[in-house]
Amino acid sequence: MNRKFMKISSLLLTIALTSTLMACGNKTTSTTKTASNQKITLKLWHIWTSDTDSNKQNVEAVIKEWNTANPSVQIEAEGTENEAYKTKIKTAISANEAPDIFVTWGAGFSQPFVDAGKLLPLDGYLNDGTKEKLLNGALTYLTYNKKVYGLPYANDIGIFYVNKELFDKNNIKIPATYDELLVAIKAFKAKGITPMAVGEKDKWPGMFYYDALALREGGAKLSNSALAKKSSFEDTAFVNASSKLSQLVDAGAFNSGALGLTRDESEVPFLQGKIPMYYNGSWLAGTIDQGKSVVKGKVVAMNFPSLSDGKGGADEVLGGAINGFVVNANTEHKAEAAKAVKFIAENISKKLYTTGAGIPTWKVDVDESKIAPLTKQISVIAKKSTGNVVWWDTYLSGADAEVHKDLVAQIFGKQITPANFAKQMQVINKK
């Protein structure tokens, strides 16, 4: 056979094989797309893990409703405890392994995610009347550079829960002021009853107490100004707040071993009716009011005690519409994920309200006569609010938030003076 003919034949064969392989490849890609169109699975991460937590029950119910109504777009949910979740989501985002949809906190917590382009702007998906369904100001902490990056599901505020039955049985006055709080603490201690609950192993529960005292000392305007690096954390108000928290610790106000207890562990005695006072989020109302709760009907909701010498208003609150659902900018199913987030955020907001687990950020049409008394009390506190500052660890970003929680933990451990606390907090504002 002629060598030239052999070379031509070989070349033609190579071309033919290449064309065949390319055709097969294109066919496989097309099949994959067709298959994916048949059923999409969206991964969702949230922060509710306890079976007794009404929030977990609510999110599971809403996801079930979505999955039933959308057989071609299914949601798979996974819960991780609050503090562990914060680390988990930061790590996942850095590694580009975040799920399609996830819970986050607005303000400073999500700012790095936005700056890195990891969250999907939702504005283009909200022109279907969604914005009109939200209450005024609901999007404030999830809006960056005039773009909306998440949808809130609750207006979470700090609540001073008081077991009225324990106060009545022991003939102790429910405290409306800090001075009255000290009197109540002393009275319960004399009777062998732990006055207040806190789980400082998770750090944020103890932070709530400090942030509330700072709010009462200096007011929402000063706290927001310092967090925005426009005022100094060495202001007298912040030093005084540290002093008062130290005073509570020294008075034996909190459960023993607080530094080694998680939030869940620390609140068990309160939910058992053994501890009279507990400052935590409005979301706890659902757990207090659920059917099997031994403290149902015994607990009242109050704002944190006021200070006679403080500049903060008695009606100012810690918290706000800071929690929300967001969409991963790298999801392969942006439209489907955005649609799911709208459904989930709106319907969880309604369920949280009707089950007593939160104040809605969406306009909900419900029978108010069926709303639990404790939730109604919290709703009144939220409506009467004359100012607010969100949880400091969500306003501050990254390491700054951890510094704040660590310094508060040192107060509980009697490891820091009020002046040094304020000085080290101010280091944040000098960066």
Secondary structure, DSSP 8 states (H G I E B T S, - for coil): --HHHHHHHHHHHHHHHHHHHHHHHHHHHHHHHHHHHH-EEEEEEES---TT-HHHHHHHHHHHHHHHH-TTEEEEEEE--HHHHHHHHHHHHHTT---SEEEEE-HHHHHHHHHTT-B---GGG-TTTHHHHB-TTTTGGGEETTEE--EEEEEEEEEEEEEHHHHHHTT----SBHHHHHHHHHHHHHTT---B---TTSSHHHHHHHHHHHHHHHHHHHHHHHHTTSS-TTSHHHHHHHHHHHHHHHTT-B-TTGGG--HHHHHHHHHTT--SEEEEEGGGHHHHHSTT-TTTTTEEEE---B-TT-SS-TT-EEEEEEEEEEEBTT-S-HHHHHHHHHHHHHHHHHHHHHTTS---SB-----GGGS-HHHHHHHHHHHH-S-EE--HHHHS-THHHHHHHHHHHHHHTT-S-HHHHHHHHHHHHT-
